[in-house]
Amino acid sequence: MRIAVFGTGGVGGYFGGRLAQAGEDVVFIARGEHLRALRTHGLKVESLKGDFLVQPAQAAEDPAEVGFVDAVLVGVKAWQVTEAADRLRPLVGPETFVVPLQNGVEAPAELSAVLGFGHVLGGLCSIISFIAGPGHVRHVGAEPSIAFGEQDNRRSERAERLRQAFARAEVTVEIPRDIHVAMWEKFLFIASWGGVGAVTRAPVGVVRGLPETREMMEEAMREILHLGQARRVGLSDESMRKGIAFVDGLQPGATASMQRDIMEGRPSELEAQNGAVVRLGRAAGIPTPVHAFIYRSLLPSELRARGQLKS
């Protein structure tokens, strides 16, 4: 398959790198020093699953230089999706499909609004990784896995082809029976863990180990459970159990990506995670007091990181 990775960060770099390592025709869309390093030295990935180097690495800044591809993996941050949707138009031909890998649940709709419903799948991934330097991605936690599927949950040949490509790359991959349930189940734990972690400035071992912060995290998960059910997503008590089990299985020092961005003074996915819970909860008439507290507590830091708050 001809696959473009739009956003070659910790997520796009890892999963695109594994595909390229396995022989798929992968081109990375990047900018600045990262792009120059990819072109000069290739893509270096340090991973708990084994280090590897993609060299040469196909890389471009302008999607128009690449042209139509079979599939696009969108690895930008959630707050960059709308801008990315317009920029990746030159990659999208009549048969191209786009797979968002963001945290949150709104990216498929945002991409569909620009590119058309038929070009967009639902998607999610699990990995703790980040850019360690230009052309260098580091995977430091969680078993890397990826899931995607048609937004109407029908089985499709195109999704199956991509699943087989990831399987050949020895990446854990799944086409869930219901992609919306899968996305909301991830949303349930990532927004709750990341939000509590960001407010407390504590790694997951502390968050889950202290009764008070563990209760706060579980209450946050429960709010998302009730919100998803109000929106007719098929979440259940089992979704809660899975979310708690995932967090309990992480290495004690692990932190969520939103938490790391906030703690390091960078723009984060606050609006797409805890902010989205509050916004969607208000629209559905579902109380979300824990997420409201998290969102309001973190908003000054977020605005400061975006240059919208000076003091």
TORKOL-4160 file (C-alpha; in steps of 0.2 Angstrom, whole numbers, padded with zeros to 4 digits, m for minus):
311
<pt num="1" X="0000" Y="0000" Z="0000"/>
<pt num="2" X="0005" Y="0018" Z="m0003"/>
<pt num="3" X="0003" Y="0026" Z="0014"/>
<pt num="4" X="0006" Y="0044" Z="0020"/>
<pt num="5" X="0009" Y="0048" Z="0038"/>
<pt num="6" X="0003" Y="0066" Z="0041"/>
<pt num="7" X="0011" Y="0071" Z="0057"/>
<pt num="8" X="0027" Y="0062" Z="0061"/>
<pt num="9" X="0027" Y="0063" Z="0079"/>
<pt num="10" X="0028" Y="0050" Z="0093"/>
<pt num="11" X="0012" Y="0041" Z="0086"/>
<pt num="12" X="0014" Y="0044" Z="0067"/>
<pt num="13" X="0033" Y="0041" Z="0068"/>
<pt num="14" X="0031" Y="0024" Z="0077"/>
<pt num="15" X="0017" Y="0016" Z="0067"/>
<pt num="16" X="0022" Y="0023" Z="0051"/>
<pt num="17" X="0040" Y="0018" Z="0054"/>
<pt num="18" X="0034" Y="0000" Z="0058"/>
<pt num="19" X="0025" Y="m0001" Z="0041"/>
<pt num="20" X="0040" Y="0006" Z="0032"/>
<pt num="21" X="0052" Y="m0006" Z="0041"/>
<pt num="22" X="0040" Y="m0020" Z="0035"/>
<pt num="23" X="0042" Y="m0015" Z="0017"/>
<pt num="24" X="0026" Y="m0004" Z="0014"/>
<pt num="25" X="0027" Y="0011" Z="0003"/>
<pt num="26" X="0027" Y="0025" Z="0017"/>
<pt num="27" X="0030" Y="0044" Z="0015"/>
<pt num="28" X="0031" Y="0055" Z="0030"/>
<pt num="29" X="0024" Y="0073" Z="0030"/>
<pt num="30" X="0035" Y="0083" Z="0042"/>
<pt num="31" X="0042" Y="0101" Z="0044"/>
<pt num="32" X="0058" Y="0110" Z="0049"/>
<pt num="33" X="0072" Y="0101" Z="0057"/>
<pt num="34" X="0062" Y="0085" Z="0059"/>
<pt num="35" X="0060" Y="0085" Z="0040"/>
<pt num="36" X="0078" Y="0088" Z="0036"/>
<pt num="37" X="0084" Y="0074" Z="0048"/>
<pt num="38" X="0072" Y="0062" Z="0040"/>
<pt num="39" X="0078" Y="0066" Z="0023"/>
<pt num="40" X="0097" Y="0066" Z="0029"/>
<pt num="41" X="0098" Y="0052" Z="0042"/>
<pt num="42" X="0081" Y="0043" Z="0041"/>
<pt num="43" X="0069" Y="0039" Z="0055"/>
<pt num="44" X="0077" Y="0032" Z="0071"/>
<pt num="45" X="0065" Y="0023" Z="0082"/>
<pt num="46" X="0070" Y="0018" Z="0100"/>
<pt num="47" X="0057" Y="0006" Z="0106"/>
<pt num="48" X="0053" Y="m0007" Z="0120"/>
<pt num="49" X="0049" Y="m0018" Z="0106"/>
<pt num="50" X="0066" Y="m0016" Z="0098"/>
<pt num="51" X="0075" Y="m0002" Z="0090"/>
<pt num="52" X="0075" Y="0001" Z="0072"/>
<pt num="53" X="0080" Y="0013" Z="0058"/>
<pt num="54" X="0071" Y="0018" Z="0042"/>
<pt num="55" X="0084" Y="0023" Z="0030"/>
<pt num="56" X="0081" Y="0030" Z="0017"/>
<pt num="57" X="0065" Y="0038" Z="0023"/>
<pt num="58" X="0053" Y="0046" Z="0011"/>
<pt num="59" X="0048" Y="0063" Z="0018"/>
<pt num="60" X="0040" Y="0078" Z="0011"/>
<pt num="61" X="0034" Y="0095" Z="0018"/>
<pt num="62" X="0021" Y="0098" Z="0005"/>
<pt num="63" X="0007" Y="0085" Z="0002"/>
<pt num="64" X="0005" Y="0091" Z="m0016"/>
<pt num="65" X="0023" Y="0084" Z="m0019"/>
<pt num="66" X="0016" Y="0067" Z="m0014"/>
<pt num="67" X="0000" Y="0066" Z="m0023"/>
<pt num="68" X="m0014" Y="0053" Z="m0021"/>
<pt num="69" X="m0011" Y="0038" Z="m0009"/>
<pt num="70" X="m0021" Y="0023" Z="m0003"/>
<pt num="71" X="m0022" Y="0028" Z="0015"/>
<pt num="72" X="m0017" Y="0043" Z="0026"/>
<pt num="73" X="m0013" Y="0040" Z="0045"/>
<pt num="74" X="m0016" Y="0057" Z="0054"/>
<pt num="75" X="m0004" Y="0058" Z="0068"/>
<pt num="76" X="m0006" Y="0077" Z="0073"/>
<pt num="77" X="m0013" Y="0083" Z="0090"/>
<pt num="78" X="m0031" Y="0083" Z="0092"/>
<pt num="79" X="m0032" Y="0102" Z="0091"/>
<pt num="80" X="m0023" Y="0102" Z="0074"/>
<pt num="81" X="m0035" Y="0091" Z="0065"/>
<pt num="82" X="m0046" Y="0104" Z="0057"/>
<pt num="83" X="m0031" Y="0113" Z="0050"/>
<pt num="84" X="m0023" Y="0096" Z="0045"/>
<pt num="85" X="m0039" Y="0091" Z="0035"/>
<pt num="86" X="m0037" Y="0105" Z="0023"/>
<pt num="87" X="m0019" Y="0103" Z="0021"/>
<pt num="88" X="m0020" Y="0084" Z="0017"/>
<pt num="89" X="m0032" Y="0087" Z="0003"/>
<pt num="90" X="m0019" Y="0084" Z="m0011"/>
<pt num="91" X="m0016" Y="0066" Z="m0004"/>
<pt num="92" X="m0034" Y="0061" Z="m0005"/>
<pt num="93" X="m0040" Y="0054" Z="m0022"/>
<pt num="94" X="m0056" Y="0045" Z="m0026"/>
<pt num="95" X="m0051" Y="0029" Z="m0017"/>
<pt num="96" X="m0041" Y="0036" Z="m0003"/>
<pt num="97" X="m0046" Y="0034" Z="0015"/>
<pt num="98" X="m0040" Y="0043" Z="0031"/>
<pt num="99" X="m0037" Y="0036" Z="0048"/>
<pt num="100" X="m0037" Y="0048" Z="0063"/>
<pt num="101" X="m0026" Y="0042" Z="0078"/>
<pt num="102" X="m0030" Y="0056" Z="0090"/>
<pt num="103" X="m0035" Y="0055" Z="0108"/>
<pt num="104" X="m0054" Y="0061" Z="0109"/>
<pt num="105" X="m0069" Y="0056" Z="0099"/>
<pt num="106" X="m0072" Y="0071" Z="0087"/>
<pt num="107" X="m0058" Y="0069" Z="0074"/>
<pt num="108" X="m0068" Y="0058" Z="0062"/>
<pt num="109" X="m0082" Y="0071" Z="0061"/>
<pt num="110" X="m0070" Y="0085" Z="0059"/>
<pt num="111" X="m0061" Y="0076" Z="0045"/>
<pt num="112" X="m0077" Y="0071" Z="0037"/>
<pt num="113" X="m0083" Y="0089" Z="0037"/>
<pt num="114" X="m0069" Y="0093" Z="0025"/>
<pt num="115" X="m0065" Y="0078" Z="0016"/>
<pt num="116" X="m0082" Y="0069" Z="0015"/>
<pt num="117" X="m0089" Y="0055" Z="0026"/>
<pt num="118" X="m0084" Y="0041" Z="0014"/>
<pt num="119" X="m0065" Y="0045" Z="0015"/>
<pt num="120" X="m0064" Y="0044" Z="0034"/>
<pt num="121" X="m0063" Y="0030" Z="0046"/>
<pt num="122" X="m0063" Y="0030" Z="0064"/>
<pt num="123" X="m0047" Y="0026" Z="0073"/>
<pt num="124" X="m0037" Y="0025" Z="0089"/>
<pt num="125" X="m0020" Y="0019" Z="0095"/>
<pt num="126" X="m0012" Y="0015" Z="0111"/>
<pt num="127" X="0006" Y="0019" Z="0114"/>
<pt num="128" X="0017" Y="0031" Z="0125"/>
<pt num="129" X="0030" Y="0039" Z="0114"/>
<pt num="130" X="0037" Y="0056" Z="0109"/>
<pt num="131" X="0049" Y="0065" Z="0098"/>
<pt num="132" X="0066" Y="0063" Z="0106"/>
<pt num="133" X="0075" Y="0074" Z="0093"/>
<pt num="134" X="0074" Y="0078" Z="0075"/>
<pt num="135" X="0071" Y="0062" Z="0065"/>
<pt num="136" X="0071" Y="0052" Z="0082"/>
<pt num="137" X="0055" Y="0044" Z="0090"/>
<pt num="138" X="0056" Y="0036" Z="0107"/>
<pt num="139" X="0043" Y="0023" Z="0113"/>
<pt num="140" X="0044" Y="0021" Z="0132"/>
<pt num="141" X="0027" Y="0013" Z="0138"/>
<pt num="142" X="0011" Y="0003" Z="0134"/>
<pt num="143" X="0010" Y="m0011" Z="0121"/>
<pt num="144" X="0009" Y="m0002" Z="0104"/>
<pt num="145" X="m0008" Y="m0006" Z="0096"/>
<pt num="146" X="m0019" Y="0002" Z="0083"/>
<pt num="147" X="m0038" Y="0000" Z="0079"/>
<pt num="148" X="m0049" Y="0007" Z="0065"/>
<pt num="149" X="m0065" Y="0004" Z="0056"/>
<pt num="150" X="m0078" Y="0011" Z="0045"/>
<pt num="151" X="m0089" Y="0024" Z="0053"/>
<pt num="152" X="m0104" Y="0014" Z="0049"/>
<pt num="153" X="m0096" Y="m0001" Z="0056"/>
<pt num="154" X="m0098" Y="m0011" Z="0040"/>
<pt num="155" X="m0083" Y="m0023" Z="0036"/>
<pt num="156" X="m0073" Y="m0016" Z="0021"/>
<pt num="157" X="m0060" Y="m0023" Z="0010"/>
<pt num="158" X="m0049" Y="m0007" Z="0012"/>
<pt num="159" X="m0049" Y="m0008" Z="0031"/>
<pt num="160" X="m0044" Y="m0026" Z="0029"/>
<pt num="161" X="m0030" Y="m0022" Z="0018"/>
<pt num="162" X="m0023" Y="m0009" Z="0030"/>
<pt num="163" X="m0026" Y="m0022" Z="0045"/>
<pt num="164" X="m0015" Y="m0035" Z="0035"/>
<pt num="165" X="m0001" Y="m0022" Z="0032"/>
<pt num="166" X="0000" Y="m0019" Z="0051"/>
<pt num="167" X="m0001" Y="m0037" Z="0054"/>
<pt num="168" X="0014" Y="m0040" Z="0043"/>
<pt num="169" X="0023" Y="m0026" Z="0052"/>
<pt num="170" X="0020" Y="m0036" Z="0068"/>
<pt num="171" X="0009" Y="m0022" Z="0076"/>
<pt num="172" X="m0006" Y="m0027" Z="0087"/>
<pt num="173" X="m0020" Y="m0022" Z="0076"/>
<pt num="174" X="m0039" Y="m0024" Z="0076"/>
<pt num="175" X="m0055" Y="m0019" Z="0067"/>
<pt num="176" X="m0067" Y="m0018" Z="0081"/>
<pt num="177" X="m0085" Y="m0023" Z="0079"/>
<pt num="178" X="m0090" Y="m0005" Z="0084"/>
<pt num="179" X="m0077" Y="0008" Z="0081"/>
<pt num="180" X="m0086" Y="0021" Z="0091"/>
<pt num="181" X="m0087" Y="0010" Z="0107"/>
<pt num="182" X="m0068" Y="0007" Z="0105"/>
<pt num="183" X="m0064" Y="0026" Z="0103"/>
<pt num="184" X="m0075" Y="0030" Z="0118"/>
<pt num="185" X="m0068" Y="0017" Z="0129"/>
<pt num="186" X="m0051" Y="0024" Z="0126"/>
<pt num="187" X="m0058" Y="0042" Z="0128"/>
<pt num="188" X="m0065" Y="0036" Z="0145"/>
<pt num="189" X="m0048" Y="0032" Z="0152"/>
<pt num="190" X="m0036" Y="0044" Z="0143"/>
<pt num="191" X="m0046" Y="0060" Z="0147"/>
<pt num="192" X="m0048" Y="0054" Z="0165"/>
<pt num="193" X="m0030" Y="0048" Z="0168"/>
<pt num="194" X="m0023" Y="0063" Z="0159"/>
<pt num="195" X="m0034" Y="0076" Z="0167"/>
<pt num="196" X="m0031" Y="0070" Z="0185"/>
<pt num="197" X="m0012" Y="0067" Z="0181"/>
<pt num="198" X="m0011" Y="0085" Z="0174"/>
<pt num="199" X="m0020" Y="0093" Z="0189"/>
<pt num="200" X="m0010" Y="0083" Z="0202"/>
<pt num="201" X="0007" Y="0084" Z="0192"/>
<pt num="202" X="0009" Y="0066" Z="0197"/>
<pt num="203" X="0013" Y="0050" Z="0187"/>
<pt num="204" X="0001" Y="0036" Z="0186"/>
<pt num="205" X="0008" Y="0026" Z="0200"/>
<pt num="206" X="0003" Y="0040" Z="0212"/>
<pt num="207" X="m0013" Y="0044" Z="0204"/>
<pt num="208" X="m0020" Y="0026" Z="0205"/>
<pt num="209" X="m0011" Y="0022" Z="0222"/>
<pt num="210" X="m0018" Y="0036" Z="0233"/>
<pt num="211" X="m0036" Y="0032" Z="0237"/>
<pt num="212" X="m0042" Y="0051" Z="0235"/>
<pt num="213" X="m0034" Y="0053" Z="0217"/>
<pt num="214" X="m0040" Y="0035" Z="0212"/>
<pt num="215" X="m0057" Y="0040" Z="0217"/>
<pt num="216" X="m0056" Y="0056" Z="0207"/>
<pt num="217" X="m0050" Y="0047" Z="0192"/>
<pt num="218" X="m0064" Y="0033" Z="0193"/>
<pt num="219" X="m0077" Y="0047" Z="0195"/>
<pt num="220" X="m0071" Y="0055" Z="0180"/>
<pt num="221" X="m0072" Y="0039" Z="0170"/>
<pt num="222" X="m0090" Y="0036" Z="0176"/>
<pt num="223" X="m0094" Y="0053" Z="0169"/>
<pt num="224" X="m0088" Y="0049" Z="0152"/>
<pt num="225" X="m0097" Y="0032" Z="0154"/>
<pt num="226" X="m0114" Y="0041" Z="0157"/>
<pt num="227" X="m0110" Y="0054" Z="0143"/>
<pt num="228" X="m0107" Y="0040" Z="0130"/>
<pt num="229" X="m0123" Y="0031" Z="0135"/>
<pt num="230" X="m0133" Y="0047" Z="0134"/>
<pt num="231" X="m0126" Y="0049" Z="0116"/>
<pt num="232" X="m0131" Y="0031" Z="0112"/>
<pt num="233" X="m0113" Y="0024" Z="0112"/>
<pt num="234" X="m0114" Y="0006" Z="0118"/>
<pt num="235" X="m0103" Y="0008" Z="0133"/>
<pt num="236" X="m0106" Y="m0003" Z="0148"/>
<pt num="237" X="m0099" Y="m0007" Z="0166"/>
<pt num="238" X="m0086" Y="m0018" Z="0157"/>
<pt num="239" X="m0080" Y="m0002" Z="0148"/>
<pt num="240" X="m0076" Y="0005" Z="0165"/>
<pt num="241" X="m0067" Y="m0011" Z="0171"/>
<pt num="242" X="m0057" Y="m0011" Z="0155"/>
<pt num="243" X="m0051" Y="0007" Z="0158"/>
<pt num="244" X="m0047" Y="0004" Z="0176"/>
<pt num="245" X="m0037" Y="m0012" Z="0171"/>
<pt num="246" X="m0027" Y="m0002" Z="0158"/>
<pt num="247" X="m0022" Y="0011" Z="0170"/>
<pt num="248" X="m0018" Y="m0001" Z="0183"/>
<pt num="249" X="m0007" Y="m0011" Z="0170"/>
<pt num="250" X="0004" Y="0005" Z="0166"/>
<pt num="251" X="0022" Y="0007" Z="0173"/>
<pt num="252" X="0021" Y="0018" Z="0189"/>
<pt num="253" X="0031" Y="0032" Z="0181"/>
<pt num="254" X="0020" Y="0034" Z="0165"/>
<pt num="255" X="0012" Y="0050" Z="0161"/>
<pt num="256" X="m0001" Y="0054" Z="0148"/>
<pt num="257" X="0003" Y="0065" Z="0133"/>
<pt num="258" X="m0009" Y="0079" Z="0138"/>
<pt num="259" X="m0001" Y="0079" Z="0155"/>
<pt num="260" X="0016" Y="0080" Z="0148"/>
<pt num="261" X="0012" Y="0095" Z="0137"/>
<pt num="262" X="0003" Y="0104" Z="0151"/>
<pt num="263" X="0018" Y="0101" Z="0163"/>
<pt num="264" X="0030" Y="0107" Z="0150"/>
<pt num="265" X="0021" Y="0123" Z="0145"/>
<pt num="266" X="0016" Y="0117" Z="0128"/>
<pt num="267" X="m0002" Y="0118" Z="0120"/>
<pt num="268" X="m0011" Y="0103" Z="0124"/>
<pt num="269" X="m0027" Y="0093" Z="0120"/>
<pt num="270" X="m0036" Y="0100" Z="0134"/>
<pt num="271" X="m0051" Y="0106" Z="0123"/>
<pt num="272" X="m0052" Y="0089" Z="0115"/>
<pt num="273" X="m0052" Y="0079" Z="0131"/>
<pt num="274" X="m0058" Y="0086" Z="0147"/>
<pt num="275" X="m0065" Y="0101" Z="0138"/>
<pt num="276" X="m0075" Y="0090" Z="0126"/>
<pt num="277" X="m0082" Y="0080" Z="0140"/>
<pt num="278" X="m0089" Y="0097" Z="0148"/>
<pt num="279" X="m0095" Y="0103" Z="0131"/>
<pt num="280" X="m0103" Y="0087" Z="0126"/>
<pt num="281" X="m0110" Y="0084" Z="0143"/>
<pt num="282" X="m0119" Y="0101" Z="0143"/>
<pt num="283" X="m0127" Y="0097" Z="0126"/>
<pt num="284" X="m0133" Y="0081" Z="0132"/>
<pt num="285" X="m0139" Y="0087" Z="0149"/>
<pt num="286" X="m0126" Y="0075" Z="0158"/>
<pt num="287" X="m0117" Y="0083" Z="0174"/>
<pt num="288" X="m0098" Y="0082" Z="0172"/>
<pt num="289" X="m0092" Y="0090" Z="0188"/>
<pt num="290" X="m0075" Y="0081" Z="0189"/>
<pt num="291" X="m0071" Y="0086" Z="0171"/>
<pt num="292" X="m0077" Y="0103" Z="0174"/>
<pt num="293" X="m0065" Y="0105" Z="0189"/>
<pt num="294" X="m0051" Y="0098" Z="0179"/>
<pt num="295" X="m0054" Y="0109" Z="0164"/>
<pt num="296" X="m0056" Y="0125" Z="0173"/>
<pt num="297" X="m0041" Y="0121" Z="0184"/>
<pt num="298" X="m0030" Y="0118" Z="0168"/>
<pt num="299" X="m0037" Y="0132" Z="0157"/>
<pt num="300" X="m0025" Y="0146" Z="0163"/>
<pt num="301" X="m0010" Y="0135" Z="0159"/>
<pt num="302" X="m0017" Y="0131" Z="0142"/>
<pt num="303" X="m0021" Y="0149" Z="0138"/>
<pt num="304" X="m0004" Y="0154" Z="0144"/>
<pt num="305" X="0004" Y="0141" Z="0133"/>
<pt num="306" X="m0005" Y="0147" Z="0118"/>
<pt num="307" X="0000" Y="0165" Z="0121"/>
<pt num="308" X="m0018" Y="0170" Z="0125"/>
<pt num="309" X="m0014" Y="0174" Z="0144"/>
<pt num="310" X="0001" Y="0185" Z="0148"/>
<pt num="311" X="0001" Y="0184" Z="0167"/>
